[in-house]
């Protein structure tokens, strides 16, 4: 009986202490999220790296940031619009369409504000060698994945096809995730797939390893027309040797990856995240090969929406205009 009484008193004491003293993982902790993309892409590892380096800058505020897998650019902009996430990664073209209410956005998402641009998001059209697709025009009538619903890849595919006088109706178009598209290519169920992602993405490497493949050039007068109509595009080149059997450089186009924040997030929180990223770039760069070129001096290149006050404060402090 005495032992049971002591056991009961011990339980009461432990509960009382737990309620009285906030745990590191307990009461009062605030959680913020970063909407990223598919786990096979570059957004997810970037978001994970940000969550790790930001911890020591935000722990005194008892704030923890977590990386969340999501549907990528268009979906992420909508999550910001609904305040269902706090930070997001997306393409600079999609960010602009969202903020100003253009194309796929029926109304402006004014609470989407810029933090930093990161690295080129290269448009890569991956094709089976056997399909004999060497130009964008050769995609006509072929089985092509144009990217998952809600992704920036779909919009890039539409715009590129438009520059060549085509639309999705000219293809046997499918809307697949990047990893699914790569699997379909291996099985011979696809002839090609569009992907807007960092050069050297794992699923593209895998496609080239599993069978003879090529990257379709996006160049010439039609590419110039594309860049004139949509100012977010810039010339880019995929270097030889990145993918198995790719022996020559391939000309293509790219947009920029960027990070945004909700407008109503406190200035000091966004400032702290900015300081964490650029103050610990070594850790960020270890997360993915594409991050090696991230530089605070380039952080406003391609910035397509107004800056969050927290980002503006940081850039003023470090002298970046």
C-alpha positions in Angstrom: 0.0 0.0 0.0 2.8 2.4 0.9 4.6 1.7 -2.3 1.5 2.4 -4.3 1.0 5.7 -2.4 4.6 6.7 -3.2 4.2 5.8 -6.8 1.0 8.0 -7.1 2.8 10.9 -5.4 5.8 10.5 -7.8 3.5 10.6 -10.9 1.7 13.7 -9.6 5.1 15.4 -8.9 6.4 14.6 -12.5 3.2 15.9 -14.1 3.4 19.1 -12.0 7.0 19.7 -13.0 6.2 19.1 -16.7 3.4 21.6 -16.6 5.4 24.2 -14.7 8.6 24.1 -16.7 8.4 24.5 -20.5 10.3 21.7 -22.3 12.6 22.3 -25.2 10.0 20.5 -27.3 7.0 21.4 -25.3 4.8 24.2 -24.3 5.2 27.6 -25.9 7.2 26.4 -28.9 6.2 28.0 -32.2 6.5 26.0 -35.4 7.0 27.6 -38.8 7.1 25.7 -42.1 8.9 25.9 -45.4 6.9 24.6 -48.3 9.5 23.0 -50.7 8.8 20.4 -53.4 9.2 16.8 -54.2 11.8 14.9 -52.1 13.7 14.0 -55.2 14.3 17.6 -56.3 16.6 20.4 -54.9 13.9 22.4 -53.0 13.5 19.8 -50.3 17.2 19.5 -49.3 17.5 23.3 -49.4 14.5 23.7 -47.0 16.0 21.0 -44.8 19.3 22.8 -44.7 17.6 26.2 -43.8 15.7 24.5 -41.0 19.0 23.2 -39.5 21.0 26.5 -39.7 18.1 28.7 -38.6 17.6 26.7 -35.3 20.4 28.4 -33.4 19.2 31.9 -34.6 15.6 31.3 -33.5 15.9 29.2 -30.4 15.9 32.2 -28.1 12.5 33.0 -29.6 11.5 29.3 -29.1 10.8 29.0 -32.8 11.5 25.9 -34.9 11.3 25.8 -38.7 10.4 22.5 -40.4 10.8 21.5 -44.1 7.6 20.3 -45.7 7.4 18.3 -49.0 4.8 19.9 -51.3 3.6 20.3 -54.9 6.3 22.8 -55.8 6.0 26.3 -57.3 2.3 27.0 -58.1 1.1 25.0 -55.1 3.5 26.7 -52.8 2.4 30.2 -53.9 -1.2 29.1 -53.1 -0.2 27.8 -49.7 1.4 31.2 -48.9 -1.9 32.9 -50.1 -3.9 30.8 -47.7 -1.4 31.3 -44.9 -1.0 27.5 -44.8 2.8 27.9 -44.8 5.2 30.6 -43.6 8.0 30.3 -46.1 8.1 28.8 -49.6 10.5 27.9 -52.4 9.4 28.5 -56.0 10.4 29.8 -59.4 10.8 33.5 -59.9 8.3 33.5 -62.8 5.6 31.8 -60.7 6.3 34.1 -57.8 5.6 37.1 -60.1 2.5 35.6 -61.6 1.2 34.9 -58.0 2.0 38.3 -56.5 0.4 40.2 -59.5 -2.4 37.8 -60.2 -1.5 36.7 -63.7 -1.9 33.5 -65.8 -2.8 30.6 -63.5 -3.6 32.9 -60.5 -7.1 34.4 -60.6 -6.3 37.0 -58.0 -3.1 38.6 -56.7 -1.4 36.9 -53.7 -0.1 40.1 -52.2 1.1 38.5 -49.0 3.8 36.7 -51.0 7.1 38.7 -50.6 10.6 38.0 -51.7 13.6 36.9 -49.5 16.4 35.8 -51.9 17.0 34.3 -55.3 19.2 31.2 -55.1 20.3 29.4 -58.3 19.2 28.8 -61.9 16.3 26.4 -62.4 17.2 24.8 -65.7 14.5 23.6 -68.1 15.6 20.1 -69.1 13.7 18.1 -71.7 14.9 14.6 -71.3 14.2 12.2 -74.2 14.8 8.5 -75.0 17.5 8.3 -77.8 15.2 5.8 -79.6 12.4 8.4 -79.8 14.6 10.6 -82.2 13.6 13.8 -80.4 16.3 16.3 -81.1 14.4 19.6 -81.2 11.3 21.0 -79.5 9.4 20.5 -82.7 10.1 16.8 -82.6 7.9 16.5 -79.5 4.8 16.7 -81.6 2.7 13.6 -81.3 5.0 12.0 -78.7 4.3 10.7 -75.2 5.6 13.5 -73.0 5.3 14.3 -69.3 5.0 18.1 -68.9 5.2 18.1 -65.1 2.8 17.5 -62.2 -0.4 19.6 -61.8 0.4 22.8 -59.9 4.1 22.9 -60.8 6.1 25.5 -62.5 7.3 22.9 -64.9 3.9 22.7 -66.5 3.8 26.4 -67.2 7.3 26.4 -68.6 6.3 23.5 -70.9 3.3 25.5 -72.1 5.4 28.6 -72.8 8.2 26.7 -74.6 5.8 24.8 -76.7 4.0 28.1 -77.5 7.2 29.6 -78.7 7.4 26.7 -81.2 3.8 27.2 -82.3 2.5 24.2 -80.4 0.4 23.5 -77.3 -0.2 20.6 -75.0 -2.8 19.3 -77.4 -0.1 18.6 -79.9 1.4 16.0 -77.5 0.2 12.9 -75.8 0.7 14.9 -72.7 0.8 13.4 -69.2 1.2 15.2 -65.9 3.6 13.2 -63.8 5.9 13.9 -60.9 9.6 13.9 -61.9 10.3 10.5 -60.3 7.2 9.0 -62.0 8.3 10.4 -65.3 11.8 8.9 -64.9 10.2 5.5 -64.1 7.9 5.7 -67.2 10.9 6.5 -69.4 12.7 3.4 -68.1 9.6 1.2 -68.9 9.2 2.7 -72.4 5.9 4.3 -71.5 7.2 7.8 -72.2 9.2 9.3 -75.0 10.3 12.5 -73.1 9.7 14.6 -70.0 10.0 18.2 -69.1 11.7 19.1 -65.8 12.5 22.5 -64.4 15.2 21.7 -61.8 18.8 21.9 -60.9 21.3 20.4 -63.3 22.4 17.0 -62.0 19.0 16.1 -60.4 19.1 12.5 -59.2 16.1 11.3 -61.3 17.7 12.6 -64.5 21.0 11.0 -63.7 19.0 7.8 -63.1 17.3 8.1 -66.5 20.6 8.4 -68.3 22.1 5.4 -66.4 19.1 3.2 -67.2 19.2 3.7 -71.0 20.5 5.9 -73.8 19.0 9.4 -73.4 19.5 12.9 -74.6 18.7 16.5 -73.6 16.7 18.5 -76.2 18.1 21.9 -77.0 16.0 25.0 -76.4 17.8 27.5 -78.5 17.7 29.6 -81.7 15.1 32.1 -82.9 12.2 30.5 -81.0 14.2 30.5 -77.7 14.9 34.2 -78.3 11.2 34.8 -78.9 10.4 33.0 -75.6 12.9 35.1 -73.7 11.5 38.3 -75.2 7.9 37.5 -74.3 8.8 36.1 -70.8 11.6 38.2 -69.2 12.2 35.6 -66.5 14.0 33.3 -68.9 17.7 33.4 -69.4 20.1 31.4 -71.5 21.7 28.5 -69.8 23.9 25.6 -70.7 24.0 22.0 -69.4 27.7 21.1 -69.3 29.0 17.8 -70.8 29.7 15.0 -68.3 26.8 15.8 -65.9 24.8 12.9 -67.3 26.1 9.5 -68.7 26.7 9.7 -72.4 26.2 13.5 -72.6 29.4 14.4 -74.3 28.6 17.9 -75.6 27.2 21.0 -73.9 23.4 21.5 -74.5 21.9 25.0 -74.8 18.7 25.6 -73.0 16.9 28.2 -70.8 16.4 28.7 -67.1 14.5 30.6 -64.5 15.6 31.3 -61.0 14.8 29.4 -57.8 13.9 31.8 -54.9 12.6 31.8 -51.4 9.6 33.9 -50.2 7.8 34.6 -47.0 4.4 35.6 -45.8 4.1 39.4 -45.6 2.8 39.3 -42.0 5.8 37.3 -40.6 7.7 39.5 -38.2 10.6 41.4 -39.6 13.0 40.0 -37.0 12.0 36.4 -37.8 12.7 36.8 -41.6 15.8 38.8 -40.8 17.1 35.9 -38.6 16.5 33.4 -41.3 18.4 35.5 -43.8 21.2 35.9 -41.4 21.2 32.1 -40.7 21.4 31.2 -44.4 24.2 33.5 -45.5 26.0 33.2 -42.2 26.3 29.4 -42.6 26.5 28.9 -46.3 29.0 26.1 -45.9 26.2 24.0 -44.3 23.7 25.0 -47.0 26.1 24.1 -49.8 26.7 20.6 -48.5 23.0 19.8 -49.0 23.1 19.7 -52.8 25.7 20.3 -55.5 23.5 23.0 -57.1 23.8 25.2 -54.0 27.6 25.8 -54.5 26.8 28.9 -56.5 24.6 30.6 -53.9 26.1 33.9 -53.0 24.6 36.9 -51.1 26.0 39.2 -53.8 23.7 37.4 -56.4 20.7 37.2 -54.0 18.7 39.9 -55.8 19.3 38.7 -59.4 15.9 37.9 -60.9 14.0 39.1 -57.8 10.5 39.3 -59.3 8.4 40.5 -56.3 8.7 43.2 -53.6 11.0 42.3 -50.7 9.9 41.3 -47.2 11.0 44.0 -44.7 13.2 41.4 -42.9 15.0 40.6 -46.2 15.3 44.3 -47.0 16.9 45.0 -43.6 19.4 42.2 -44.1 20.5 43.3 -47.6 20.9 46.9 -46.4 23.1 45.7 -43.5 25.4 43.7 -45.8 25.4 46.3 -48.6 23.6 44.3 -51.3 21.4 46.5 -53.6 
